[in-house]
């Protein structure tokens, strides 16, 4: 009988332990904060010295493809001694730890709130920390961007555009806010727009081209620009021969990425209107769809003179990254 009670007590203790673990995870507060704003947890001395300078150089660097300089991320510095409670709930956190620590960079999730991504960078000296920041900046960028895209899509999904016919025609699914409208619908081309105030707009083109349209290698960027110029000239021309084209004076940037587990090209640059004084940034994704022998193109652009454009381009980026090919 004594053995029975011993086993029973052990089972109860184990159950309580598991319950405590679940409860501690369950009761994490909801994260908060403005999109693309990092909480930098660093001692004031570090923030004002070379470590802070390096953080600002890396994470507040100008975003590619915008007409004026806008930082990749906004930042707010929080001293470690006050990083608690509400202050610890930001979705993306960069924590700097200096002391008798191995030089390292770790990405952890849901530490102080959920959902949350925390990058912890440690080292014994300022230089070790700076080296870690430089060596792992791409990894940290990617982790923060994924968290913020996820949050933007959560907000988008609160009210979605009804676009089943378009999705069936293109063989995709995509999350588009209900504030947008479909302005043009053809068999293989869709033009979606959202009006801002004073004739300013955010616009998205979805279309497909044969796989051979975009070659691999040095001419990839040339092929994408040529294809884009042809689409904007023939599909959304203006009056009196006016049409949109990639701006020659601003060299677009080309990156490789993954969307829906498929290789994709990402192009960021500037467009202008041939024959009229209009211009703005664009972001184009060419998603490789080998099964259907095509590239699916998702091309977003913004016309918002005098307004910051980073968040508008980010909205387009999040919508495009929601694409899945059926």
C-alpha positions in Angstrom: 0.0 0.0 0.0 2.9 2.3 0.8 4.4 1.7 -2.6 1.0 2.5 -4.2 0.9 5.9 -2.5 4.5 6.6 -3.4 3.7 6.0 -7.1 0.5 8.0 -6.9 2.3 11.0 -5.3 5.0 10.8 -8.1 2.3 10.9 -10.8 0.6 13.9 -9.2 3.9 15.8 -8.9 4.7 15.1 -12.5 1.3 16.2 -13.6 1.6 19.4 -11.6 5.0 20.0 -13.1 3.7 19.6 -16.6 0.7 21.9 -15.8 3.1 24.5 -14.5 5.1 24.4 -17.7 2.0 24.8 -19.8 0.6 27.5 -17.6 3.8 29.6 -17.8 3.7 29.4 -21.5 0.0 29.9 -21.7 0.0 33.1 -19.7 2.6 35.0 -21.6 1.1 38.5 -22.4 0.3 39.5 -26.0 3.1 41.3 -27.7 2.6 44.9 -29.0 4.3 47.8 -30.7 4.4 49.5 -34.1 5.3 47.5 -37.1 9.1 47.4 -37.9 10.1 49.0 -34.7 12.9 47.2 -32.7 13.3 47.5 -28.9 17.0 47.7 -28.3 17.9 46.4 -24.8 21.3 47.9 -24.1 23.1 49.7 -21.4 23.1 53.5 -21.9 26.9 53.5 -22.2 26.9 50.9 -24.9 24.1 52.6 -26.8 26.0 55.9 -26.8 29.3 54.3 -27.7 30.5 52.2 -30.7 28.0 49.4 -30.1 25.1 51.8 -30.4 26.6 53.4 -33.5 27.0 49.9 -35.1 23.4 49.0 -34.3 22.2 52.3 -35.9 24.4 51.8 -39.0 23.0 48.3 -39.5 19.3 48.4 -38.5 18.5 52.0 -39.4 20.2 51.9 -42.7 18.1 53.2 -45.6 15.7 50.7 -47.2 16.5 49.9 -50.8 14.2 51.2 -53.5 12.8 54.3 -51.9 13.0 57.9 -53.3 14.1 59.4 -50.0 16.0 57.8 -47.1 13.8 55.9 -44.7 15.3 53.4 -42.2 14.7 49.7 -42.4 13.5 49.7 -38.8 12.5 52.2 -36.3 14.3 51.8 -32.9 13.8 52.6 -29.3 16.5 51.9 -26.7 15.6 50.5 -23.3 18.2 50.1 -20.4 18.2 46.5 -19.1 17.2 47.6 -15.6 13.8 48.9 -16.9 13.2 46.2 -19.4 10.3 44.6 -17.7 6.5 44.4 -17.8 5.0 46.4 -20.6 8.4 47.5 -21.9 9.3 43.9 -22.6 6.3 43.1 -24.8 7.5 44.5 -28.2 7.3 41.9 -31.0 10.9 42.3 -32.1 13.7 42.8 -29.5 17.5 43.1 -29.9 19.2 42.4 -26.6 22.8 43.3 -26.1 24.7 41.4 -23.3 28.3 42.4 -22.4 30.3 40.6 -19.7 32.1 37.4 -19.1 30.2 35.8 -22.0 31.0 33.9 -25.1 30.7 35.9 -28.3 27.4 34.6 -29.7 24.1 35.5 -31.4 20.9 33.6 -30.6 17.4 33.9 -32.0 14.7 32.9 -29.5 10.9 33.2 -29.7 8.1 34.1 -27.2 10.4 34.9 -24.3 8.6 37.8 -22.6 5.4 37.9 -24.8 3.8 36.1 -27.7 4.3 36.2 -30.6 7.8 37.6 -30.2 11.3 37.3 -31.7 14.3 38.2 -29.6 17.9 38.4 -31.0 20.4 38.1 -28.1 23.9 39.3 -29.0 26.7 38.8 -26.5 30.4 39.3 -26.1 33.2 40.3 -23.7 34.1 43.5 -25.5 32.5 46.1 -27.6 34.4 44.8 -30.6 33.2 41.2 -30.1 29.6 42.5 -30.0 30.1 44.6 -33.1 31.6 41.7 -34.9 28.6 39.5 -34.0 26.2 42.2 -35.2 27.9 42.4 -38.5 28.3 38.7 -39.1 24.7 37.9 -38.1 22.8 40.9 -39.4 21.2 39.0 -42.3 20.0 36.3 -39.9 18.6 38.9 -37.5 17.0 40.9 -40.4 15.3 37.7 -41.7 14.0 36.7 -38.3 12.6 40.2 -37.5 11.1 40.5 -41.0 9.3 37.2 -40.7 7.8 38.2 -37.4 6.6 41.5 -38.8 5.2 40.0 -42.0 3.3 37.5 -39.8 1.8 40.4 -37.7 0.9 42.4 -40.8 -0.9 39.4 -42.3 -2.8 38.9 -39.0 -4.1 42.4 -39.3 -4.9 42.0 -43.0 -6.9 38.9 -42.4 -9.3 40.7 -40.1 -11.0 42.0 -43.3 -10.2 40.3 -46.6 -11.0 41.2 -50.2 -13.3 38.7 -51.9 -11.1 37.6 -54.8 -12.0 33.9 -55.3 -12.5 34.3 -59.1 -9.1 35.9 -59.5 -7.4 33.3 -57.3 -9.0 30.4 -59.3 -7.9 32.0 -62.6 -4.3 32.5 -61.5 -4.2 29.2 -59.5 -3.1 30.9 -56.3 -4.3 32.1 -52.9 -3.3 35.6 -51.6 -4.4 37.7 -48.6 -5.5 41.2 -49.8 -7.2 43.7 -47.5 -10.8 44.6 -48.2 -9.8 48.2 -48.7 -8.4 47.2 -52.1 -10.5 46.8 -55.3 -9.9 44.9 -58.5 -9.6 47.6 -61.2 -8.8 45.3 -64.2 -9.4 41.6 -64.6 -8.2 39.6 -67.6 -7.4 35.9 -68.1 -3.8 36.2 -67.0 -3.5 39.8 -65.6 -5.1 41.5 -62.6 -4.7 45.0 -61.4 -5.6 45.7 -57.8 -5.7 49.2 -56.2 -6.2 51.0 -52.9 -6.9 54.7 -52.8 -5.2 56.8 -50.2 -6.1 60.5 -49.9 -5.5 63.2 -52.5 -5.2 60.8 -55.5 -2.4 58.8 -53.8 -2.6 55.0 -54.4 -1.1 51.6 -53.5 -1.3 49.2 -56.4 -0.6 45.6 -57.2 -0.4 43.7 -60.5 -0.6 39.9 -60.6 0.2 38.1 -63.8 2.1 35.2 -65.3 4.7 34.7 -68.0 6.3 31.7 -69.6 9.4 30.3 -67.7 11.7 31.2 -70.6 10.8 34.9 -70.2 13.4 35.3 -67.3 16.8 33.8 -67.9 19.3 32.8 -65.1 22.4 34.7 -64.5 23.6 38.2 -65.3 20.7 39.1 -67.5 18.0 38.2 -64.9 17.5 41.8 -63.8 17.5 43.0 -67.4 14.8 40.5 -68.3 12.6 41.4 -65.4 12.8 45.1 -66.1 12.1 44.6 -69.8 9.1 42.4 -68.9 7.8 44.8 -66.4 8.0 47.8 -68.8 6.1 45.8 -71.4 3.4 44.9 -68.9 2.9 48.5 -67.6 2.9 49.9 -71.1 0.4 47.5 -72.6 -1.8 46.7 -69.6 -2.2 50.0 -67.8 -1.4 52.7 -70.3 -2.3 56.4 -69.6 -3.8 58.9 -72.0 -1.8 60.5 -74.9 0.8 57.7 -74.9 1.8 58.2 -71.3 3.0 55.0 -69.6 4.9 53.7 -66.6 8.5 52.4 -66.8 11.4 51.5 -64.5 13.4 54.7 -63.9 16.8 54.6 -65.7 18.5 56.9 -63.2 17.9 54.5 -60.2 19.5 51.1 -60.6 17.1 48.4 -59.2 18.3 45.9 -56.6 17.9 42.2 -57.2 17.7 39.6 -54.5 17.0 35.9 -54.3 14.3 34.7 -51.8 11.8 32.0 -51.1 8.0 32.3 -51.4 5.7 29.4 -50.8 8.8 27.2 -50.6 9.6 28.1 -54.2 12.6 30.1 -55.5 11.8 33.7 -56.3 13.5 36.9 -57.4 12.9 40.1 -55.6 13.4 43.4 -57.3 13.2 46.8 -55.7 13.5 50.1 -57.6 11.8 53.3 -58.8 9.3 53.8 -61.5 8.4 57.0 -63.3 5.7 58.0 -65.8 7.0 58.6 -69.3 5.5 61.8 -70.5 4.2 63.0 -67.1 5.6 64.0 -63.8 4.8 61.0 -61.6 7.2 58.6 -59.8 7.4 56.2 -56.9 8.9 53.0 -55.6 8.0 49.4 -56.7 8.7 45.9 -55.5 8.4 42.9 -57.8 8.5 39.2 -57.0 9.0 36.6 -59.8 8.0 33.2 -58.2 9.2 30.1 -60.0 6.3 27.7 -60.7 7.9 24.7 -62.5 4.8 22.6 -62.3 2.9 25.1 -64.4 5.9 26.1 -66.5 5.6 29.8 -65.6 6.8 32.6 -63.4 4.0 34.1 -61.3 4.6 37.8 -61.0 3.4 39.9 -58.1 4.3 43.6 -58.7 3.4 46.3 -56.2 4.0 50.0 -56.5 3.2 53.2 -54.6 2.3 56.7 -55.7 2.3 58.9 -52.6 4.4 62.1 -53.1 5.4 63.9 -50.0 4.5 60.9 -47.8 6.8 58.3 -46.2 6.6 55.1 -48.3 8.3 52.4 -46.3 5.1 51.1 -44.6 3.2 51.1 -47.9 5.9 49.0 -49.6 5.9 46.7 -46.5 2.2 46.2 -46.9 2.7 45.1 -50.5 5.5 42.8 -49.4 3.4 41.1 -46.8 0.5 40.6 -49.2 2.8 39.1 -51.8 4.5 36.8 -49.2 1.1 35.4 -48.4 0.9 33.8 -51.9 0.5 30.1 -52.2 0.3 28.4 -55.6 -2.4 25.7 -55.9 
